[in-house]
């Protein structure tokens, strides 16, 4: 556990102790996809399906169908709002709670306007990490709060590959 760095000001008392910071963010980013994106993606999926049947890789064909279904389904679905809190006992993400002892370290990637993310490496295998959008939060203030509980990983300076890929491909 990190040594106390700064005096914290509570936003109130919650079910998991004093609340040091809180905000809400959408469950997933709803990308604006053009008709060209849908046409290209459809042809790509169709081409991969043909290739998977030619090569006899039917499991890959099933995976393509599942991914296509997920992309179409999430494009029609409204994103839920997730409440996030940093408390004296840990992190509250929606209905899940992560005690400080279950979190190894944190890092912040702040490259506005496209990347404003807070990452946590967890002690558990599943999920291995959490990615939380900072939204309009001051990253310096959030960092000061977290340093009271966790070690910061200063070597991480890029967003995760999955976040980069999802943002780049609009999936």
Buried (B, 14 or more C-beta within 10 A) or exposed (E): EBEEEEEBEEBEEBEBEBBBBBBEBEEEEEBEBEEEBEEEBEEEBEEBBEEBEEEEEEEBBEEBEEBBEEBEEBEEEEEEEBEBBBBBBBBBBEEEBBEBEEBBBBBBBBEEEEBBBBBBBBEEEEEEBBBBBBEEBEBEEBBBBBBBBBBBBEEBEEBBEEBEEBBEEBB
